[in-house]
Amino acid sequence: MQRPHSEDIDELRQAIDRIDEHILTLLARRFSIADEIAEHKARRGQAIVQPERAQQVRARYVQSGALLGLSPTFLAALWQLVHDESCRRQAEHMKALERSEQSG
Ligand SMILES: O=C(O)C(=O)C[C@]1(C(=O)O)C=C[C@@H](O)C=C1
């Protein structure tokens, strides 16, 4: 009885590991697109934080996630983490762009 049960858990854990890999791959892709957006903002002198767009994205997280049965508290916290990291990277990317422009 013990063995099949632990094998079931192993399979479920492997499924979780694969899903986590997908999540991380997609997050890395998302942040790299945010870096590209930073270049557009730098060229046009736009602010990193775009409150209207940020609120649209936040609402999408909460609405789409709720349809999938995820908690609004979790979704809001997840969006905040993603948005903060996106902005932190954009600031870093813009500084790197400025440095490379200054050095010719
Ligand atoms: O849409 C943009 O302008 C972005 O830079 C992307 C993004 C995001 O990561 O969701 C980041 C910062 C803005 O405040 C809004 C949205």
The ligand as a Tripos MOL2 file, in Angstrom:
@<TRIPOS>MOLECULE
LIG
   16    16     1     0     0
SMALL
NO_CHARGES

@<TRIPOS>ATOM
      1 O1          3.2960   48.3000  -20.5650 O.co2     1 LIG1
      2 C1          4.3640   48.8140  -20.1720 C.2       1 LIG1
      3 O2          4.6150   50.0180  -20.3380 O.co2     1 LIG1
      4 C2          5.3480   47.9990  -19.4750 C.2       1 LIG1
      5 O3          6.4620   48.4350  -19.2870 O.2       1 LIG1
      6 C3          4.9770   46.6590  -18.9120 C.3       1 LIG1
      7 C4          4.4940   46.7690  -17.4710 C.3       1 LIG1
      8 C5          4.3120   45.3070  -16.9690 C.2       1 LIG1
      9 O4          5.3380   44.6680  -16.7100 O.co2     1 LIG1
     10 O5          3.1840   44.8360  -16.8710 O.co2     1 LIG1
     11 C6          5.5190   47.4430  -16.6260 C.2       1 LIG1
     12 C7          5.4260   48.7250  -16.2200 C.2       1 LIG1
     13 C8          4.2450   49.5600  -16.4370 C.3       1 LIG1
     14 O6          3.8550   50.2420  -15.2850 O.3       1 LIG1
     15 C9          3.1170   48.7860  -16.9970 C.2       1 LIG1
     16 C10         3.2190   47.5050  -17.4210 C.2       1 LIG1
@<TRIPOS>BOND
     1     1     2 2
     2     2     3 1
     3     2     4 1
     4     4     5 2
     5     4     6 1
     6     6     7 1
     7     7     8 1
     8     7    11 1
     9     7    16 1
    10     8     9 2
    11     8    10 1
    12    11    12 2
    13    12    13 1
    14    13    14 1
    15    13    15 1
    16    15    16 2
@<TRIPOS>SUBSTRUCTURE
     1 LIG1         1 GROUP 0 **** ****
